[in-house]
Amino acid sequence: MFYGYIALELIVGFIVLLTLTKLFGKTQISQLTPFDFISALVLGELVGNAIYDKKIHLGMILFATLTWGLLIIVTEWITQKIRKSRGILEGKPSILIREGKIDRKQLKKNKVDIDQLQNLLRQKEVFSMREVEYAIMEPSGMLSVLKKSNNAAPTNKDLNVPLKPVYLTFPLISDGKVDEGNLKEIGFDHTWLHNQLRANNIAKPEKVVYAEWNEVEGFYCQRMDNEK
């Protein structure tokens, strides 16, 4: 009876974890934020510890896992609906190298030293700091690298093409919400943004799923699928 009960608990735990995993979506392991990673560990521990504890019955396992799963789902819903919560719950990207210069304050803030930065760059097939124009640490801990124009593949230098300056692209609208920080960073205001939207036959930011701007290509946006 004891082994049969363990088998039953394992089966139920497996089904519950599988169901919750499907509900959480298809985020890859490399894309997990620290919050996602901790949530997955806690969820696994709840099931694992409960199965081999004789004082814990099946109802407790279901209650614990479903409650924790519900908390995760609610948190994901909040980050999708409330843009300001994303920075708190998911974290924000940090620019570690800006215009070819290492930002030591950002390194310290993200608990990254020079050796770790070099390691992350080598994983992106960058073996010299002088090749990098921008390096951005994502909330998942991965590093995104924008090389200088003469180090892009294939290199303009190899093709004897005149070198052009490299500019960072600034996201301005995401899911209908304006990124006030980036709009201010590029030196424009809401009047300019609305003029750009009108030029694309869009009435307001709420009808835009994504918009960005850089100095070379200018303004770019995509309308939401259900908007006309």
C-alpha angles and dihedrals in degrees: 000000000000093000091044091054091050089051090051091050091049092051093048092045090050093050093047094049092046091050093048091047090055091049092050092059135234102299110156121238090247090056097052115123118220088259092053091048094050091045091054092049093049092047092051092046092051092057097038097050094042094053094059097038109096091203092059116082130198095264091057091052092052093045094049097046095042092047092050091044090051090052090053093048091049090049091051090049091052092052090050095048102034112050095191091061093061094076091053099042102030103023130233132266114259125210105226095173118033121185090343095308125111114238103218093187091059091046090054092045092053094042091241123140128200093262091053090047091053090049091052091048092051089054085060090050092254112133101171131051089218090070093062126090096169133008117185125190110215124215088256090060094251120131123232115200132200110192126212113266094253090054099048117116114282089026119231086220091062091048093047090238116155110259119251128199118260118235130193118236115233120208107223104175130028123177090345094308122117117230099226093187095056093042089055092043093060092046100247133118139213092273090060091045093051090049090054091049093049089051086059092046093252119135102203143356092258088073093056123089094189139358133174141174138204133170095249104046099021123207125003130174143168123214119228112263094240095048128088 
